[in-house]
């Protein structure tokens, strides 16, 4: 599980999970209560994405879903 690997490698305080789906955020918070998760659509709110990742040393991006690339 990539989330667990990142938390182990970087430390729980250094992991932020972002997803567009509320159900995915809720499931992630339930599975990893020590980590921070935020609901955001990075294509609709890129400023929030930039704000949340400012100063990050590592950023892992998993792009999936069915929405066409813009």
PDB file with SEQRES, HELIX, SHEET and CRYST1 records, atoms N, CA, C and O in Angstrom:
SEQRES   1 A   70  UNK UNK UNK UNK UNK UNK UNK UNK UNK UNK UNK UNK UNK          
SEQRES   2 A   70  UNK UNK UNK UNK UNK UNK UNK UNK UNK UNK UNK UNK UNK          
SEQRES   3 A   70  UNK UNK UNK UNK UNK UNK UNK UNK UNK UNK UNK UNK UNK          
SEQRES   4 A   70  UNK UNK UNK UNK UNK UNK UNK UNK UNK UNK UNK UNK UNK          
SEQRES   5 A   70  UNK UNK UNK UNK UNK UNK UNK UNK UNK UNK UNK UNK UNK          
SEQRES   6 A   70  UNK UNK UNK UNK UNK                                          
HELIX    1 AA1 UNK A    2  UNK A   10  1                                   9    
HELIX    2 AA2 UNK A   12  UNK A   14  5                                   3    
HELIX    3 AA3 UNK A   22  UNK A   31  1                                  10    
HELIX    4 AA4 UNK A   46  UNK A   53  1                                   8    
SHEET    1 AA1 2 UNK A  16  UNK A  19  0                                        
SHEET    2 AA1 2 UNK A  36  UNK A  39  1                                        
CRYST1    1.000    1.000    1.000  90.00  90.00  90.00 P 1           1          
ATOM      1  N   UNK A   1       0.846  -1.176   0.000  1.00  0.00           N  
ATOM      2  CA  UNK A   1       0.000   0.000   0.000  1.00  0.00           C  
ATOM      3  C   UNK A   1       0.891   1.239   0.000  1.00  0.00           C  
ATOM      4  O   UNK A   1       1.689   1.426   0.919  1.00  0.00           O  
ATOM      5  N   UNK A   2       0.766   2.072  -1.005  1.00  0.00           N  
ATOM      6  CA  UNK A   2       1.633   3.243  -1.187  1.00  0.00           C  
ATOM      7  C   UNK A   2       1.525   4.225  -0.025  1.00  0.00           C  
ATOM      8  O   UNK A   2       2.527   4.815   0.379  1.00  0.00           O  
ATOM      9  N   UNK A   3       0.332   4.404   0.511  1.00  0.00           N  
ATOM     10  CA  UNK A   3       0.159   5.350   1.617  1.00  0.00           C  
ATOM     11  C   UNK A   3       0.960   4.918   2.833  1.00  0.00           C  
ATOM     12  O   UNK A   3       1.638   5.737   3.453  1.00  0.00           O  
ATOM     13  N   UNK A   4       0.891   3.651   3.178  1.00  0.00           N  
ATOM     14  CA  UNK A   4       1.633   3.137   4.331  1.00  0.00           C  
ATOM     15  C   UNK A   4       3.134   3.249   4.102  1.00  0.00           C  
ATOM     16  O   UNK A   4       3.875   3.598   5.021  1.00  0.00           O  
ATOM     17  N   UNK A   5       3.588   2.958   2.893  1.00  0.00           N  
ATOM     18  CA  UNK A   5       5.014   3.075   2.580  1.00  0.00           C  
ATOM     19  C   UNK A   5       5.492   4.517   2.714  1.00  0.00           C  
ATOM     20  O   UNK A   5       6.557   4.772   3.275  1.00  0.00           O  
ATOM     21  N   UNK A   6       4.702   5.459   2.199  1.00  0.00           N  
ATOM     22  CA  UNK A   6       5.088   6.872   2.304  1.00  0.00           C  
ATOM     23  C   UNK A   6       5.115   7.332   3.752  1.00  0.00           C  
ATOM     24  O   UNK A   6       6.019   8.064   4.155  1.00  0.00           O  
ATOM     25  N   UNK A   7       4.133   6.911   4.536  1.00  0.00           N  
ATOM     26  CA  UNK A   7       4.090   7.311   5.941  1.00  0.00           C  
ATOM     27  C   UNK A   7       5.285   6.752   6.706  1.00  0.00           C  
ATOM     28  O   UNK A   7       5.847   7.427   7.568  1.00  0.00           O  
ATOM     29  N   UNK A   8       5.668   5.526   6.392  1.00  0.00           N  
ATOM     30  CA  UNK A   8       6.822   4.918   7.045  1.00  0.00           C  
ATOM     31  C   UNK A   8       8.111   5.633   6.649  1.00  0.00           C  
ATOM     32  O   UNK A   8       8.964   5.907   7.493  1.00  0.00           O  
ATOM     33  N   UNK A   9       8.240   5.927   5.375  1.00  0.00           N  
ATOM     34  CA  UNK A   9       9.468   6.553   4.873  1.00  0.00           C  
ATOM     35  C   UNK A   9       9.595   8.016   5.284  1.00  0.00           C  
ATOM     36  O   UNK A   9      10.679   8.462   5.660  1.00  0.00           O  
ATOM     37  N   UNK A  10       8.504   8.761   5.216  1.00  0.00           N  
ATOM     38  CA  UNK A  10       8.568  10.204   5.439  1.00  0.00           C  
ATOM     39  C   UNK A  10       8.126  10.626   6.834  1.00  0.00           C  
ATOM     40  O   UNK A  10       8.465  11.719   7.289  1.00  0.00           O  
ATOM     41  N   UNK A  11       7.380   9.779   7.507  1.00  0.00           N  
ATOM     42  CA  UNK A  11       6.807  10.142   8.796  1.00  0.00           C  
ATOM     43  C   UNK A  11       5.385  10.637   8.621  1.00  0.00           C  
ATOM     44  O   UNK A  11       5.089  11.347   7.660  1.00  0.00           O  
ATOM     45  N   UNK A  12       4.514  10.276   9.528  1.00  0.00           N  
ATOM     46  CA  UNK A  12       3.088  10.600   9.410  1.00  0.00           C  
ATOM     47  C   UNK A  12       2.825  12.096   9.274  1.00  0.00           C  
ATOM     48  O   UNK A  12       1.893  12.499   8.579  1.00  0.00           O  
ATOM     49  N   UNK A  13       3.631  12.913   9.923  1.00  0.00           N  
ATOM     50  CA  UNK A  13       3.434  14.364   9.861  1.00  0.00           C  
ATOM     51  C   UNK A  13       3.782  14.947   8.499  1.00  0.00           C  
ATOM     52  O   UNK A  13       3.452  16.097   8.209  1.00  0.00           O  
ATOM     53  N   UNK A  14       4.438  14.170   7.677  1.00  0.00           N  
ATOM     54  CA  UNK A  14       4.881  14.654   6.370  1.00  0.00           C  
ATOM     55  C   UNK A  14       4.095  14.077   5.206  1.00  0.00           C  
ATOM     56  O   UNK A  14       4.515  14.192   4.054  1.00  0.00           O  
ATOM     57  N   UNK A  15       2.960  13.460   5.494  1.00  0.00           N  
ATOM     58  CA  UNK A  15       2.142  12.863   4.436  1.00  0.00           C  
ATOM     59  C   UNK A  15       0.804  13.576   4.389  1.00  0.00           C  
ATOM     60  O   UNK A  15       0.153  13.761   5.418  1.00  0.00           O  
ATOM     61  N   UNK A  16       0.401  13.970   3.208  1.00  0.00           N  
ATOM     62  CA  UNK A  16      -0.897  14.599   2.964  1.00  0.00           C  
ATOM     63  C   UNK A  16      -1.542  13.883   1.796  1.00  0.00           C  
ATOM     64  O   UNK A  16      -0.993  13.869   0.695  1.00  0.00           O  
ATOM     65  N   UNK A  17      -2.697  13.292   2.022  1.00  0.00           N  
ATOM     66  CA  UNK A  17      -3.423  12.615   0.959  1.00  0.00           C  
ATOM     67  C   UNK A  17      -4.487  13.526   0.379  1.00  0.00           C  
ATOM     68  O   UNK A  17      -5.245  14.150   1.121  1.00  0.00           O  
ATOM     69  N   UNK A  18      -4.549  13.605  -0.934  1.00  0.00           N  
ATOM     70  CA  UNK A  18      -5.539  14.429  -1.628  1.00  0.00           C  
ATOM     71  C   UNK A  18      -6.316  13.561  -2.597  1.00  0.00           C  
ATOM     72  O   UNK A  18      -5.740  12.723  -3.290  1.00  0.00           O  
ATOM     73  N   UNK A  19      -7.625  13.761  -2.647  1.00  0.00           N  
ATOM     74  CA  UNK A  19      -8.458  13.039  -3.596  1.00  0.00           C  
ATOM     75  C   UNK A  19      -9.699  13.868  -3.879  1.00  0.00           C  
ATOM     76  O   UNK A  19     -10.127  14.671  -3.048  1.00  0.00           O  
ATOM     77  N   UNK A  20     -10.267  13.670  -5.046  1.00  0.00           N  
ATOM     78  CA  UNK A  20     -11.476  14.382  -5.429  1.00  0.00           C  
ATOM     79  C   UNK A  20     -12.718  13.750  -4.788  1.00  0.00           C  
ATOM     80  O   UNK A  20     -13.733  14.424  -4.614  1.00  0.00           O  
ATOM     81  N   UNK A  21     -12.642  12.471  -4.439  1.00  0.00           N  
ATOM     82  CA  UNK A  21     -13.814  11.756  -3.953  1.00  0.00           C  
ATOM     83  C   UNK A  21     -13.953  11.745  -2.442  1.00  0.00           C  
ATOM     84  O   UNK A  21     -13.035  11.344  -1.727  1.00  0.00           O  
ATOM     85  N   UNK A  22     -15.101  12.188  -1.962  1.00  0.00           N  
ATOM     86  CA  UNK A  22     -15.373  12.217  -0.523  1.00  0.00           C  
ATOM     87  C   UNK A  22     -15.320  10.816   0.074  1.00  0.00           C  
ATOM     88  O   UNK A  22     -14.842  10.641   1.195  1.00  0.00           O  
ATOM     89  N   UNK A  23     -15.805   9.816  -0.660  1.00  0.00           N  
ATOM     90  CA  UNK A  23     -15.789   8.438  -0.156  1.00  0.00           C  
ATOM     91  C   UNK A  23     -14.356   7.937   0.019  1.00  0.00           C  
ATOM     92  O   UNK A  23     -14.057   7.236   0.986  1.00  0.00           O  
ATOM     93  N   UNK A  24     -13.468   8.296  -0.914  1.00  0.00           N  
ATOM     94  CA  UNK A  24     -12.070   7.887  -0.807  1.00  0.00           C  
ATOM     95  C   UNK A  24     -11.387   8.574   0.374  1.00  0.00           C  
ATOM     96  O   UNK A  24     -10.584   7.958   1.076  1.00  0.00           O  
ATOM     97  N   UNK A  25     -11.703   9.836   0.589  1.00  0.00           N  
ATOM     98  CA  UNK A  25     -11.136  10.565   1.724  1.00  0.00           C  
ATOM     99  C   UNK A  25     -11.602   9.942   3.032  1.00  0.00           C  
ATOM    100  O   UNK A  25     -10.798   9.729   3.939  1.00  0.00           O  
ATOM    101  N   UNK A  26     -12.885   9.650   3.135  1.00  0.00           N  
ATOM    102  CA  UNK A  26     -13.426   9.045   4.354  1.00  0.00           C  
ATOM    103  C   UNK A  26     -12.790   7.677   4.615  1.00  0.00           C  
ATOM    104  O   UNK A  26     -12.428   7.365   5.749  1.00  0.00           O  
ATOM    105  N   UNK A  27     -12.658   6.870   3.572  1.00  0.00           N  
ATOM    106  CA  UNK A  27     -12.049   5.543   3.725  1.00  0.00           C  
ATOM    107  C   UNK A  27     -10.586   5.658   4.138  1.00  0.00           C  
ATOM    108  O   UNK A  27     -10.110   4.891   4.976  1.00  0.00           O  
ATOM    109  N   UNK A  28      -9.880   6.609   3.555  1.00  0.00           N  
ATOM    110  CA  UNK A  28      -8.466   6.806   3.886  1.00  0.00           C  
ATOM    111  C   UNK A  28      -8.295   7.275   5.319  1.00  0.00           C  
ATOM    112  O   UNK A  28      -7.403   6.806   6.027  1.00  0.00           O  
ATOM    113  N   UNK A  29      -9.149   8.205   5.753  1.00  0.00           N  
ATOM    114  CA  UNK A  29      -9.076   8.691   7.131  1.00  0.00           C  
ATOM    115  C   UNK A  29      -9.364   7.556   8.111  1.00  0.00           C  
ATOM    116  O   UNK A  29      -8.764   7.487   9.184  1.00  0.00           O  
ATOM    117  N   UNK A  30     -10.274   6.679   7.742  1.00  0.00           N  
ATOM    118  CA  UNK A  30     -10.607   5.548   8.596  1.00  0.00           C  
ATOM    119  C   UNK A  30      -9.446   4.556   8.668  1.00  0.00           C  
ATOM    120  O   UNK A  30      -9.138   4.035   9.740  1.00  0.00           O  
ATOM    121  N   UNK A  31      -8.811   4.300   7.539  1.00  0.00           N  
ATOM    122  CA  UNK A  31      -7.716   3.330   7.477  1.00  0.00           C  
ATOM    123  C   UNK A  31      -6.426   3.878   8.080  1.00  0.00           C  
ATOM    124  O   UNK A  31      -5.654   3.134   8.685  1.00  0.00           O  
ATOM    125  N   UNK A  32      -6.194   5.190   7.912  1.00  0.00           N  
ATOM    126  CA  UNK A  32      -4.961   5.833   8.380  1.00  0.00           C  
ATOM    127  C   UNK A  32      -5.298   7.071   9.219  1.00  0.00           C  
ATOM    128  O   UNK A  32      -5.076   8.194   8.766  1.00  0.00           O  
ATOM    129  N   UNK A  33      -5.825   6.884  10.423  1.00  0.00           N  
ATOM    130  CA  UNK A  33      -6.278   8.034  11.221  1.00  0.00           C  
ATOM    131  C   UNK A  33      -5.164   9.005  11.625  1.00  0.00           C  
ATOM    132  O   UNK A  33      -5.450  10.150  11.975  1.00  0.00           O  
ATOM    133  N   UNK A  34      -3.919   8.575  11.583  1.00  0.00           N  
ATOM    134  CA  UNK A  34      -2.812   9.459  11.966  1.00  0.00           C  
ATOM    135  C   UNK A  34      -2.369  10.372  10.828  1.00  0.00           C  
ATOM    136  O   UNK A  34      -1.570  11.285  11.036  1.00  0.00           O  
ATOM    137  N   UNK A  35      -2.891  10.126   9.619  1.00  0.00           N  
ATOM    138  CA  UNK A  35      -2.475  10.919   8.462  1.00  0.00           C  
ATOM    139  C   UNK A  35      -3.529  11.971   8.125  1.00  0.00           C  
ATOM    140  O   UNK A  35      -4.684  11.869   8.539  1.00  0.00           O  
ATOM    141  N   UNK A  36      -3.116  12.965   7.381  1.00  0.00           N  
ATOM    142  CA  UNK A  36      -4.010  14.053   6.973  1.00  0.00           C  
ATOM    143  C   UNK A  36      -4.478  13.829   5.540  1.00  0.00           C  
ATOM    144  O   UNK A  36      -3.682  13.518   4.654  1.00  0.00           O  
ATOM    145  N   UNK A  37      -5.781  13.993   5.328  1.00  0.00           N  
ATOM    146  CA  UNK A  37      -6.372  13.848   4.003  1.00  0.00           C  
ATOM    147  C   UNK A  37      -7.297  15.028   3.738  1.00  0.00           C  
ATOM    148  O   UNK A  37      -8.021  15.474   4.629  1.00  0.00           O  
ATOM    149  N   UNK A  38      -7.267  15.528   2.513  1.00  0.00           N  
ATOM    150  CA  UNK A  38      -8.104  16.657   2.101  1.00  0.00           C  
ATOM    151  C   UNK A  38      -8.784  16.314   0.778  1.00  0.00           C  
ATOM    152  O   UNK A  38      -8.191  15.692  -0.103  1.00  0.00           O  
ATOM    153  N   UNK A  39     -10.036  16.736   0.664  1.00  0.00           N  
ATOM    154  CA  UNK A  39     -10.759  16.554  -0.589  1.00  0.00           C  
ATOM    155  C   UNK A  39     -10.513  17.768  -1.475  1.00  0.00           C  
ATOM    156  O   UNK A  39     -10.761  18.904  -1.073  1.00  0.00           O  
ATOM    157  N   UNK A  40     -10.022  17.516  -2.683  1.00  0.00           N  
ATOM    158  CA  UNK A  40      -9.759  18.601  -3.624  1.00  0.00           C  
ATOM    159  C   UNK A  40      -9.751  18.042  -5.045  1.00  0.00           C  
ATOM    160  O   UNK A  40      -9.306  16.919  -5.282  1.00  0.00           O  
ATOM    161  N   UNK A  41     -10.240  18.827  -5.965  1.00  0.00           N  
ATOM    162  CA  UNK A  41     -10.128  18.506  -7.388  1.00  0.00           C  
ATOM    163  C   UNK A  41      -8.977  19.354  -7.912  1.00  0.00           C  
ATOM    164  O   UNK A  41      -9.129  20.558  -8.123  1.00  0.00           O  
ATOM    165  N   UNK A  42      -7.843  18.732  -8.118  1.00  0.00           N  
ATOM    166  CA  UNK A  42      -6.630  19.467  -8.503  1.00  0.00           C  
ATOM    167  C   UNK A  42      -6.781  20.184  -9.833  1.00  0.00           C  
ATOM    168  O   UNK A  42      -6.128  21.204 -10.058  1.00  0.00           O  
ATOM    169  N   UNK A  43      -7.625  19.676 -10.717  1.00  0.00           N  
ATOM    170  CA  UNK A  43      -7.837  20.354 -11.997  1.00  0.00           C  
ATOM    171  C   UNK A  43      -8.759  21.552 -11.863  1.00  0.00           C  
ATOM    172  O   UNK A  43      -8.674  22.499 -12.644  1.00  0.00           O  
ATOM    173  N   UNK A  44      -9.637  21.510 -10.876  1.00  0.00           N  
ATOM    174  CA  UNK A  44     -10.569  22.621 -10.660  1.00  0.00           C  
ATOM    175  C   UNK A  44     -10.014  23.668  -9.690  1.00  0.00           C  
ATOM    176  O   UNK A  44     -10.395  24.837  -9.753  1.00  0.00           O  
ATOM    177  N   UNK A  45      -9.120  23.252  -8.798  1.00  0.00           N  
ATOM    178  CA  UNK A  45      -8.570  24.161  -7.792  1.00  0.00           C  
ATOM    179  C   UNK A  45      -7.056  23.992  -7.687  1.00  0.00           C  
ATOM    180  O   UNK A  45      -6.548  23.572  -6.647  1.00  0.00           O  
ATOM    181  N   UNK A  46      -6.331  24.319  -8.765  1.00  0.00           N  
ATOM    182  CA  UNK A  46      -4.876  24.129  -8.734  1.00  0.00           C  
ATOM    183  C   UNK A  46      -4.176  24.995  -7.688  1.00  0.00           C  
ATOM    184  O   UNK A  46      -3.110  24.622  -7.199  1.00  0.00           O  
ATOM    185  N   UNK A  47      -4.751  26.132  -7.339  1.00  0.00           N  
ATOM    186  CA  UNK A  47      -4.132  26.993  -6.321  1.00  0.00           C  
ATOM    187  C   UNK A  47      -4.085  26.288  -4.970  1.00  0.00           C  
ATOM    188  O   UNK A  47      -3.103  26.417  -4.239  1.00  0.00           O  
ATOM    189  N   UNK A  48      -5.142  25.539  -4.630  1.00  0.00           N  
ATOM    190  CA  UNK A  48      -5.158  24.784  -3.379  1.00  0.00           C  
ATOM    191  C   UNK A  48      -4.081  23.714  -3.405  1.00  0.00           C  
ATOM    192  O   UNK A  48      -3.393  23.494  -2.408  1.00  0.00           O  
ATOM    193  N   UNK A  49      -3.933  23.051  -4.540  1.00  0.00           N  
ATOM    194  CA  UNK A  49      -2.905  22.021  -4.686  1.00  0.00           C  
ATOM    195  C   UNK A  49      -1.518  22.624  -4.475  1.00  0.00           C  
ATOM    196  O   UNK A  49      -0.691  22.046  -3.770  1.00  0.00           O  
ATOM    197  N   UNK A  50      -1.264  23.769  -5.078  1.00  0.00           N  
ATOM    198  CA  UNK A  50       0.034  24.443  -4.917  1.00  0.00           C  
ATOM    199  C   UNK A  50       0.248  24.819  -3.458  1.00  0.00           C  
ATOM    200  O   UNK A  50       1.340  24.635  -2.920  1.00  0.00           O  
ATOM    201  N   UNK A  51      -0.789  25.344  -2.821  1.00  0.00           N  
ATOM    202  CA  UNK A  51      -0.696  25.744  -1.417  1.00  0.00           C  
ATOM    203  C   UNK A  51      -0.392  24.527  -0.532  1.00  0.00           C  
ATOM    204  O   UNK A  51       0.457  24.608   0.357  1.00  0.00           O  
ATOM    205  N   UNK A  52      -1.065  23.422  -0.764  1.00  0.00           N  
ATOM    206  CA  UNK A  52      -0.904  22.237   0.074  1.00  0.00           C  
ATOM    207  C   UNK A  52       0.445  21.548  -0.125  1.00  0.00           C  
ATOM    208  O   UNK A  52       0.926  20.865   0.780  1.00  0.00           O  
ATOM    209  N   UNK A  53       1.057  21.715  -1.288  1.00  0.00           N  
ATOM    210  CA  UNK A  53       2.326  21.034  -1.559  1.00  0.00           C  
ATOM    211  C   UNK A  53       3.534  21.970  -1.483  1.00  0.00           C  
ATOM    212  O   UNK A  53       4.659  21.551  -1.755  1.00  0.00           O  
ATOM    213  N   UNK A  54       3.309  23.222  -1.119  1.00  0.00           N  
ATOM    214  CA  UNK A  54       4.416  24.175  -1.005  1.00  0.00           C  
ATOM    215  C   UNK A  54       5.426  23.670   0.014  1.00  0.00           C  
ATOM    216  O   UNK A  54       5.064  23.310   1.135  1.00  0.00           O  
ATOM    217  N   UNK A  55       6.673  23.648  -0.375  1.00  0.00           N  
ATOM    218  CA  UNK A  55       7.734  23.216   0.512  1.00  0.00           C  
ATOM    219  C   UNK A  55       7.895  21.714   0.609  1.00  0.00           C  
ATOM    220  O   UNK A  55       8.762  21.226   1.334  1.00  0.00           O  
ATOM    221  N   UNK A  56       7.065  20.977  -0.114  1.00  0.00           N  
ATOM    222  CA  UNK A  56       7.159  19.514  -0.068  1.00  0.00           C  
ATOM    223  C   UNK A  56       8.479  19.053  -0.671  1.00  0.00           C  
ATOM    224  O   UNK A  56       8.960  19.620  -1.651  1.00  0.00           O  
ATOM    225  N   UNK A  57       9.047  18.034  -0.081  1.00  0.00           N  
ATOM    226  CA  UNK A  57      10.273  17.443  -0.594  1.00  0.00           C  
ATOM    227  C   UNK A  57       9.941  16.367  -1.616  1.00  0.00           C  
ATOM    228  O   UNK A  57      10.637  16.215  -2.620  1.00  0.00           O  
ATOM    229  N   UNK A  58       8.877  15.624  -1.355  1.00  0.00           N  
ATOM    230  CA  UNK A  58       8.443  14.559  -2.250  1.00  0.00           C  
ATOM    231  C   UNK A  58       6.951  14.695  -2.501  1.00  0.00           C  
ATOM    232  O   UNK A  58       6.179  14.949  -1.576  1.00  0.00           O  
ATOM    233  N   UNK A  59       6.553  14.527  -3.737  1.00  0.00           N  
ATOM    234  CA  UNK A  59       5.140  14.537  -4.095  1.00  0.00           C  
ATOM    235  C   UNK A  59       4.887  13.330  -4.976  1.00  0.00           C  
ATOM    236  O   UNK A  59       5.513  13.176  -6.025  1.00  0.00           O  
ATOM    237  N   UNK A  60       3.969  12.474  -4.552  1.00  0.00           N  
ATOM    238  CA  UNK A  60       3.569  11.304  -5.320  1.00  0.00           C  
ATOM    239  C   UNK A  60       2.212  11.596  -5.923  1.00  0.00           C  
ATOM    240  O   UNK A  60       1.270  11.923  -5.202  1.00  0.00           O  
ATOM    241  N   UNK A  61       2.101  11.484  -7.229  1.00  0.00           N  
ATOM    242  CA  UNK A  61       0.843  11.775  -7.915  1.00  0.00           C  
ATOM    243  C   UNK A  61       0.368  10.507  -8.602  1.00  0.00           C  
ATOM    244  O   UNK A  61       1.092   9.896  -9.388  1.00  0.00           O  
ATOM    245  N   UNK A  62      -0.862  10.125  -8.289  1.00  0.00           N  
ATOM    246  CA  UNK A  62      -1.506   8.982  -8.921  1.00  0.00           C  
ATOM    247  C   UNK A  62      -2.730   9.509  -9.641  1.00  0.00           C  
ATOM    248  O   UNK A  62      -3.750   9.809  -9.019  1.00  0.00           O  
ATOM    249  N   UNK A  63      -2.625   9.619 -10.946  1.00  0.00           N  
ATOM    250  CA  UNK A  63      -3.726  10.160 -11.738  1.00  0.00           C  
ATOM    251  C   UNK A  63      -4.477   9.001 -12.356  1.00  0.00           C  
ATOM    252  O   UNK A  63      -3.913   8.203 -13.104  1.00  0.00           O  
ATOM    253  N   UNK A  64      -5.735   8.920 -12.040  1.00  0.00           N  
ATOM    254  CA  UNK A  64      -6.572   7.847 -12.576  1.00  0.00           C  
ATOM    255  C   UNK A  64      -7.954   8.373 -12.849  1.00  0.00           C  
ATOM    256  O   UNK A  64      -8.155   9.579 -12.986  1.00  0.00           O  
ATOM    257  N   UNK A  65      -8.890   7.489 -12.926  1.00  0.00           N  
ATOM    258  CA  UNK A  65     -10.266   7.893 -13.136  1.00  0.00           C  
ATOM    259  C   UNK A  65     -10.634   7.890 -14.609  1.00  0.00           C  
ATOM    260  O   UNK A  65      -9.901   7.377 -15.455  1.00  0.00           O  
ATOM    261  N   UNK A  66     -11.784   8.473 -14.890  1.00  0.00           N  
ATOM    262  CA  UNK A  66     -12.314   8.430 -16.238  1.00  0.00           C  
ATOM    263  C   UNK A  66     -12.413   9.785 -16.907  1.00  0.00           C  
ATOM    264  O   UNK A  66     -12.828   9.873 -18.062  1.00  0.00           O  
ATOM    265  N   UNK A  67     -12.043  10.839 -16.207  1.00  0.00           N  
ATOM    266  CA  UNK A  67     -12.126  12.177 -16.794  1.00  0.00           C  
ATOM    267  C   UNK A  67     -11.032  12.336 -17.844  1.00  0.00           C  
ATOM    268  O   UNK A  67      -9.879  11.989 -17.587  1.00  0.00           O  
ATOM    269  N   UNK A  68     -11.375  12.859 -19.028  1.00  0.00           N  
ATOM    270  CA  UNK A  68     -10.353  13.066 -20.067  1.00  0.00           C  
ATOM    271  C   UNK A  68      -9.291  14.058 -19.601  1.00  0.00           C  
ATOM    272  O   UNK A  68      -9.592  15.006 -18.875  1.00  0.00           O  
ATOM    273  N   UNK A  69      -8.076  13.838 -20.013  1.00  0.00           N  
ATOM    274  CA  UNK A  69      -6.981  14.765 -19.705  1.00  0.00           C  
ATOM    275  C   UNK A  69      -7.223  16.080 -20.417  1.00  0.00           C  
ATOM    276  O   UNK A  69      -7.716  16.112 -21.545  1.00  0.00           O  
ATOM    277  N   UNK A  70      -6.873  17.160 -19.747  1.00  0.00           N  
ATOM    278  CA  UNK A  70      -7.048  18.483 -20.349  1.00  0.00           C  
ATOM    279  C   UNK A  70      -5.733  19.013 -20.847  1.00  0.00           C  
ATOM    280  O   UNK A  70      -5.678  20.117 -21.388  1.00  0.00           O  
TER     281      UNK A  70                                                      
END                                                                             
